Amino acid sequence: MMERAAETVAQAEVLLVVGTSMQVYPAAGLVHYAPPDCRVAMVNPDPEAIQGFEDRIHDFIVAPATVGVAQWVRSMV
């Protein structure tokens, strides 16, 4: 299952990571499969959730998913 997820992420143009602590592997490692030109965004109410992933996350929205995802969608249109 994770292999298929990694293959999908490796083809992404945009990747949205929502509400994860980024501490549970192997899922947290999926962000590293995103291509270099992939725009990676994270929505999380914990401002420290990005720690260790600053080099991969382009847009970090500190908010609960119910607010942050809508904010991210508005920024994309």
VOVORO-72900 format. One record per atom (N, C-alpha, C): x, y, z; residue in three letters. Coordinates in steps of 0.2 Angstrom, whole numbers, plus 5000, padded with zeros to 4 digits. Example, Ala and Ser with C-alpha at 12.3 -4.5 7.8 and 13.67 -1.06 7.14 Angstrom:
BEGIN
506649725039Ala;506249785039Ala;506649845039Ala;506449895035Ser;506849955036Ser;506450005039Ser;
//
This chain:
BEGIN
500449945000Met;500050005000Met;500450065000Met;501050065004Met;501450125004Met;501850134998Met;501950084995Glu;502350084988Glu;501850124983Glu;501250104983Arg;500750144978Arg;500750214980Arg;500650224986Ala;500650294989Ala;501250334987Ala;501850304987Ala;502450344986Ala;502450354978Ala;502250304974Glu;502250314967Glu;501750374965Glu;501150374968Thr;500750434967Thr;501050494969Thr;501350504974Val;501650564977Val;502150584972Val;502550534969Ala;503150554965Ala;502850584958Ala;502250574957Gln;501950604951Gln;501550674952Gln;501550694958Ala;501150754960Ala;501450814958Ala;500950864956Glu;501150934954Glu;501050974960Glu;500550954964Val;500350984971Val;500250934976Val;500450944982Leu;500350894987Leu;500050934993Leu;499450914996Leu;499250945002Leu;499250895008Leu;499550915013Val;499650875019Val;499250905024Val;498750865027Val;498250895032Val;498250855038Val;498350895044Gly;498250875051Gly;498650815053Gly;499250815051Thr;499750755053Thr;500250785058Thr;500450745062Ser;501050765067Ser;501750765063Ser;501750725057Met;502350715053Met;502850675058Met;502550635062Gln;502950595066Gln;502850515066Gln;502350505062Val;502150435061Val;502350405054Val;502850365054Tyr;503150335048Tyr;502850265047Tyr;502750245041Pro;503050275035Pro;502650335032Pro;502050345034Ala;501650395030Ala;502050465030Ala;502350485036Ala;502650555036Ala;503250555031Ala;503550505029Gly;504050505024Gly;503750515017Gly;503150515016Leu;502850525009Leu;503050585006Leu;503050635010Val;503250705007Val;503950705004Val;504350665005His;505050665002His;505050634995His;504450594994Tyr;504350574987Tyr;504150624982Tyr;503950674984Ala;503650734980Ala;504250754975Ala;504150764969Pro;504650794964Pro;504850864967Pro;505450884965Pro;505750944967Pro;505251004965Pro;504950994959Asp;504451054957Asp;503751044960Asp;503651004964Cys;502950994967Cys;502851044972Cys;502351074972Arg;502151124977Arg;501851094983Arg;502151084989Val;501951054994Val;501651105000Val;501051085002Ala;500751135007Ala;500551085013Ala;500551115019Met;500351085025Met;499851125029Met;499251095031Val;498851125035Val;498851085042Val;498951125047Asn;499051095054Asn;498951145059Asn;498551135065Pro;498551185070Pro;499151195074Pro;499551145074Asp;500151145078Asp;500751175074Asp;500951235076Pro;501451275073Pro;502151235072Pro;502251185076Glu;502851155076Glu;502851095072Glu;502351075069Ala;502251015065Ala;502751015059Ala;502951075057Ile;503351085051Ile;504051065052Ile;504251065058Gln;504951055060Gln;505250995057Gln;505851005054Gly;506150945050Gly;505950935043Gly;505350975041Phe;505150975034Phe;505151045031Phe;505451085034Glu;505451155031Glu;505751155024Glu;506151115022Asp;506451115016Asp;505951085010Asp;505451055013Arg;504951025008Arg;504251055008Arg;504151095013Ile;503451125013Ile;503551195011Ile;503151215006His;503151275003His;502651325006His;502051295008Asp;501551335011Asp;501351305017Asp;501351335023Phe;501151305029Phe;500651355032Phe;500051325033Ile;499451355036Ile;499351335043Ile;499451375048Val;499351355055Val;498551365056Val;498151315056Ala;497451315057Ala;497151245057Ala;496651235060Pro;496251165060Pro;496051155053Pro;496051095051Ala;495851075044Ala;495251105041Ala;494751115045Thr;494051145043Thr;494151215041Thr;494651245043Val;494851315041Val;495351325036Val;495951285038Gly;496551285034Gly;496451265027Gly;496051205026Val;495951185019Val;495651235015Val;495051265017Ala;494751315013Ala;495151375012Ala;495551395016Gln;496051445015Gln;496551425010Gln;496851365010Trp;497251345005Trp;496951344998Trp;496351314998Val;495951314991Val;495851384988Val;495651434993Arg;495651504990Arg;496251534987Arg;496851504990Ser;497451534988Ser;497651504981Ser;497351444980Met;497551414973Met;497151434967Met;496651474969Val;496151494963Val;496351564961Val;
//
